[in-house]
Amino acid sequence: MVSGSDSTGQDAGSGTGGGSDTDAPDTGVASGGGAGVLPQPAQETAAGYAVFGAALDPGALLWDGVCLPHAQIRIPLAMLNRHGLVPGDTGTGKTKTIQLIA
């Protein structure tokens, strides 16, 4: 899924107001203690992929075999013109994946 601008044509999150914590992308980092808190390396990974504006949304962070749906991975569209590696066996859809992204 690709997300981008709002109804005014501006990139989401590009405003200059005071903003609030609810304006930031959800990194899955729960405040306080408890079962919802991610390990520190997972928090850093989620924070690194919490971006504003037009982005490709491939899904959630998979950490230690557990899907963390509140830690969404987002890749800025401007970064998709970089080099990449798509490993996989013959016939698994590597070429089709790249064609869909391009």
Steps between C-alpha positions, in 0.01 A plus 500: 500500500629847418389798703563862423329834506187608678196668344685834479773349283765535770703210628363362823704625793646796312312764698680740727261520794579405857389145434444232756613150573209372292652664189799265506492161329426214737825320579337244727687635799270489799552746780569363844555138592297200410457243229472753213855636532741403223863401568742791448637372164143454370412853614800637308405304187137616517607861555731483197209404274249748647498757222262775386381579151460280195626151579473133413336302782622139469368396841587457866826427679573132555703465820625169636235316297215720626315750279471841667207668320544832684858532367432572134786502251480793255749571221503857361422501127805720442721212623367246250738613226793353696668166449344199664526126531203272456614146577286195436465172322410471133133571437426675830406837347815711538465667160127560541562656843750749355271574205213579739716731709643687199 
